């Protein structure tokens, strides 16, 4: 069980790093005068998918508590 949790945490850290990198890339592309809008849209969709995956993994790491 502990190895599974560690794997989830490692995956989570990788996804967070990729999300951050995408954010920086999107910001850079927006600043350029002829930024590729199609590319920006694709990157934003990828970023949103990463955000959803990060939230799902975070919820798996939180233990279920019986109320």
N, C-alpha and C positions, 0 to 999 in steps of 0.2 A: 504494500500500500504506500509505503514511504517513497519507493522508487517512482511510482506512478505520479505522486504529488510533485516530486522533484522534476520529472519530465514535463509536467504541466507548467511548472514555474519557468523552466528553461524556454519552453515554447512561447510562453507569455512574454518573457523578456525579449526574445527575438522579434516577436510581432510588434511589441511596443517600439523597439528600435526602428523597424521598417516603417511604422506609422509616422514616427518623428521625421525620418528621412524623406518620406513622401510629402509631408507638410512643408519641409524646407524646399524641396524640388518644385512643388506647386507655387510657393511664394516667389521663387526665383523666376519661374516661367511667366508669372503674372507681371513681373516688373519689366520684362523685356517688351519692347514696342510691338514686335510681331510674334508674340507668344502663340504657339500652336494650340488653339482652343480645343481641338479634338483630343489632343494629348492631355491637356489639362483636365478635360471631362473624364477621360479614362482613368487618370491618376486619382481624381476625386472619388470615382466609384470604387477603385481599389482601396482607397483610404477608408471609405465607409464600411466596406466589407471587413477590413482589418479591425475597425472599431467594434463592429458587432461580434467578431470572433474573440476579441480581447475581453469584452464584457461577458461572453458566454464562458470563457475559461476562468475568469475571475469568480463567477458564480459557482463553478465547480470546485474551486479551491476553498470556498467558504463552507464550513461544516453545517450540516442540517441540525438545527436545534429543535427539540420537541418543546413546544410552548406550554 
